[in-house]
Amino acid sequence: MSKIIVDQIAKNGGTTFTLPSTDGGANAPLITNGTGTLAYSPLKLPAADGTANKPITTDGSGQLQFNPSALPAAIGTSGQQLAVNSGATALEYVAPPQGVAIKKTYDFNTLGNAQYHDITWASISSSIVYSKIAGVRLSMYEIATTGSYYLYIYGLTTGGSTINSGYFGGAYRGRQNSSNMEGQDHNSNNGWMRFPNYGNQIQSTGYSYGSGMTGYIMFHPWREGTGDQLDRSGGSSYNIMWQHSSNTWPNIEHGGWNSYANNQAPAAMEGGFRFYSTSGSFNHGKLVVEVQMEEG
């Protein structure tokens, strides 16, 4: 039998390649070091083709193989995640499981100064379905603006318009230095919920003894039922600490907003909500929006 014995090969006028001196084993491909020396790869290829969309993995010992789980044939949509399909044979893109919290943090130090921020459900996650929202929690950490202000929360329609009509009434109780404070108020059919409810504004960013507002607001953005039940939907509960100009001690206030007497409450917040300052622009602190989803 004839054989050719050479150490190198080259195409006329091309690069000269040095051949390996020993066999690399079954399914080991030839690779180059970039300077013309060929060698067998330490990673061995599978012996046969896999089925469609199955990725190549390693066994940790240099043998490449096709993973038994196939990947989706196309990319999913924003907010989806990979999960095992019902037959446990492949991965697929699905919406996040319900009954979990979907969170997003807004840093007012970096967002750019603005008197309000419209926070839509879609901007938090494309997987949020309004009809499945059980409730919303806003966690606030030293949120302040360039002026002394009250915080208003308005609902947004599905088209992103502000819901600026509908009655909410508010009641509060708290502590100012050594004095108790409590009272009631309503929004005069303007749609908003106001924080704090006590008659002093939150001090602006950079106030000598501290600034901003820290605490949480929990609200449900939906309305349901018919007749009187529909009129009573919506509202919030809150617990906050805040500073104002005549007191070096922070105020601690808790309270809530809900339907006012027999008046029509604001419409459902189907599109999201507006985080609004009555004075100045937000420029300090962080807001964590946590949307709690129903199960199923």
C-alpha positions in Angstrom: 0.0 0.0 0.0 1.3 3.5 -0.9 1.5 6.3 1.6 2.6 9.9 1.6 4.9 10.9 4.5 5.2 14.7 5.0 5.6 17.0 8.0 4.0 20.0 6.3 1.5 20.8 3.5 0.8 24.0 1.6 -1.2 25.2 -1.3 0.9 26.8 -4.0 1.6 30.3 -2.7 -0.4 29.8 0.4 0.3 29.2 4.1 2.4 26.2 5.1 0.7 24.1 7.7 2.6 21.7 10.1 0.8 18.5 10.6 0.3 16.7 14.0 2.5 13.7 14.6 -0.2 11.5 16.3 -3.9 10.8 16.0 -6.3 12.8 18.1 -8.8 10.2 18.6 -12.4 9.7 17.3 -14.3 12.9 16.4 -11.4 15.2 17.4 -11.3 18.1 14.9 -8.2 19.7 13.5 -7.6 23.2 14.7 -4.8 25.8 14.0 -2.9 27.8 16.5 -3.0 30.8 14.2 0.5 30.5 13.0 0.3 27.4 10.8 0.6 24.6 13.3 -2.3 22.1 13.2 -3.3 20.0 16.2 -6.3 17.9 17.3 -8.7 19.8 19.6 -9.0 18.4 23.1 -12.7 18.9 22.7 -14.3 16.0 20.8 -17.4 16.5 18.6 -20.5 14.4 18.9 -20.5 11.3 16.7 -23.8 12.2 15.1 -26.1 15.2 14.5 -28.6 16.2 17.2 -32.2 17.2 16.6 -33.3 20.7 15.8 -32.4 23.5 18.3 -30.5 21.3 20.7 -27.4 23.1 22.0 -23.9 21.6 22.4 -22.7 21.0 26.0 -19.6 19.4 27.5 -19.4 16.4 29.9 -16.5 18.1 31.7 -14.0 15.6 30.3 -13.5 17.1 26.8 -16.5 15.3 25.1 -19.0 17.6 23.4 -22.6 16.4 23.1 -26.0 17.6 22.2 -28.1 18.6 25.2 -31.3 16.5 25.6 -33.4 19.7 26.0 -34.1 21.7 22.9 -34.1 25.5 23.0 -36.9 27.6 21.5 -36.5 28.2 17.8 -37.0 32.0 18.2 -36.3 34.6 20.9 -39.2 35.4 23.3 -40.6 38.7 24.2 -39.4 41.1 26.9 -40.0 39.9 30.4 -40.5 36.2 29.5 -38.3 33.5 31.0 -37.2 30.0 30.0 -39.1 27.0 31.5 -39.5 23.3 30.9 -42.4 22.5 28.6 -45.4 20.3 29.7 -43.8 17.2 28.2 -40.4 17.8 29.9 -38.7 17.5 26.5 -37.7 21.1 25.7 -37.4 24.6 27.0 -39.9 27.4 26.0 -40.4 31.1 26.7 -43.2 31.7 29.2 -44.5 34.6 31.3 -43.1 34.7 34.9 -45.2 32.6 37.3 -48.1 34.4 38.9 -48.4 35.0 42.6 -44.9 36.6 42.7 -43.7 40.2 43.1 -42.4 42.0 40.1 -40.1 44.8 41.1 -38.4 47.8 39.6 -36.2 50.5 41.2 -36.2 54.2 40.2 -33.2 56.2 41.2 -34.1 59.9 41.3 -30.4 60.8 41.5 -29.9 59.5 37.9 -33.3 59.7 36.2 -33.0 63.5 35.5 -35.0 66.2 37.3 -38.7 66.1 36.7 -41.8 67.2 38.6 -43.5 63.8 38.0 -42.8 60.4 36.7 -45.5 58.3 34.9 -44.9 54.7 35.9 -46.8 52.3 33.6 -47.3 48.6 34.3 -45.7 47.9 30.9 -42.6 49.9 31.8 -42.1 47.7 34.9 -42.5 44.4 33.0 -44.3 43.4 29.8 -45.5 40.3 31.7 -47.8 42.3 34.1 -51.5 41.7 33.3 -53.6 44.5 34.9 -56.5 42.1 35.8 -54.0 39.9 37.7 -52.6 42.7 40.0 -53.4 42.0 43.6 -51.8 45.1 44.9 -48.8 47.5 44.7 -46.2 48.5 47.3 -44.1 51.6 47.0 -41.0 51.6 49.1 -39.4 55.1 49.4 -35.9 55.9 50.6 -35.2 59.6 51.3 -37.1 60.8 48.3 -36.9 64.6 48.0 -37.2 67.4 45.4 -35.7 70.8 44.7 -38.5 72.4 46.7 -40.7 71.7 49.7 -43.5 69.6 48.5 -46.4 67.1 48.9 -46.4 63.8 47.1 -49.5 63.2 45.0 -50.3 59.8 43.4 -52.7 59.8 40.5 -53.9 56.8 38.5 -53.3 56.5 34.7 -55.7 55.2 32.2 -54.8 52.4 29.7 -53.9 55.2 27.2 -51.6 56.9 29.8 -53.8 59.8 30.6 -53.9 61.1 34.2 -57.0 60.3 36.2 -57.6 63.7 37.8 -61.2 63.3 39.0 -62.9 61.2 41.6 -63.2 61.4 45.4 -60.8 60.0 47.9 -60.9 60.8 51.6 -57.8 60.5 53.8 -57.2 60.1 57.6 -53.9 60.2 59.4 -52.3 59.9 62.8 -48.7 60.4 63.8 -46.1 62.0 66.0 -44.5 65.4 65.6 -41.6 65.8 68.1 -43.5 65.5 71.4 -47.0 66.2 70.1 -49.5 63.9 68.6 -51.1 64.8 65.3 -54.2 63.5 63.6 -56.9 64.6 61.2 -59.0 64.0 58.1 -59.1 65.4 54.6 -60.3 64.7 51.0 -59.1 65.4 47.5 -62.0 67.7 46.4 -62.8 65.4 43.5 -59.3 65.7 42.0 -58.4 62.1 41.8 -55.2 62.1 43.9 -53.9 60.6 47.1 -51.6 63.0 49.1 -48.7 62.1 51.3 -48.1 63.3 54.0 -51.7 64.2 54.9 -50.6 66.4 57.8 -50.5 70.2 56.9 -46.7 70.5 56.5 -44.7 70.0 53.3 -41.7 67.6 53.0 -38.5 69.6 53.2 -36.4 69.9 50.0 -33.2 68.1 49.1 -30.2 69.4 51.2 -32.1 70.6 54.2 -29.7 70.9 57.2 -31.4 68.3 59.4 -32.2 65.8 56.8 -34.5 65.8 53.8 -37.0 63.7 51.9 -39.5 61.0 52.8 -38.8 57.4 53.8 -41.5 54.7 54.3 -44.0 52.7 52.3 -47.4 53.1 50.6 -49.5 50.1 49.8 -52.4 50.6 47.3 -54.7 48.6 45.1 -55.1 50.0 41.6 -58.2 48.1 40.7 -62.0 48.6 41.0 -64.4 45.7 40.9 -68.0 44.7 41.3 -71.1 46.8 40.5 -73.1 49.5 42.2 -72.0 50.4 45.7 -69.2 47.9 45.6 -67.7 49.6 42.6 -67.9 53.0 44.3 -65.9 51.7 47.2 -62.9 50.3 45.4 -59.4 51.8 45.4 -57.3 53.4 48.1 -54.2 53.0 50.1 -52.5 52.5 53.5 -49.2 54.1 54.3 -46.5 54.6 57.0 -43.9 57.3 56.4 -41.2 59.3 58.1 -40.6 62.9 56.8 -38.9 66.2 57.7 -40.3 69.7 57.5 -38.6 73.1 58.0 -39.8 74.0 61.5 -38.8 70.7 63.2 -35.4 69.0 63.4 -37.0 65.8 64.5 -38.6 63.7 61.7 -42.4 63.3 61.7 -43.8 59.8 61.8 -47.2 59.4 60.2 -49.5 56.6 59.2 -52.9 56.7 57.5 -54.8 55.8 54.4 -57.0 57.0 51.6 -60.3 55.4 50.4 -63.6 56.3 48.9 -65.1 59.5 50.4 -68.7 59.3 51.7 -71.1 58.6 48.8 -69.0 60.2 46.2 -67.7 58.4 43.1 -64.1 57.2 43.6 -61.5 57.7 40.9 -61.4 55.3 38.0 -59.3 52.2 38.0 -55.5 52.6 37.5 -55.4 50.4 34.4 -52.3 52.0 32.9 -50.2 52.6 36.0 -49.8 55.7 38.2 -48.2 59.2 38.3 -45.7 60.0 41.0 -46.1 63.7 41.3 -44.4 66.5 43.3 -46.4 69.7 44.1 -43.2 71.8 44.0 -39.8 71.4 42.5 -38.3 68.4 40.7 -37.4 64.9 42.1 -33.6 64.8 42.4 -32.8 62.6 45.4 -33.7 59.1 46.8 -34.9 55.8 45.5 -38.3 54.4 44.8 -38.9 50.6 44.6 -42.2 49.6 42.9 -43.3 46.1 43.8 -46.3 44.8 41.9 -47.9 41.7 43.6 -49.5 39.3 41.1 -52.4 36.9 41.8 -51.7 33.2 41.5 -53.1 31.3 38.5 
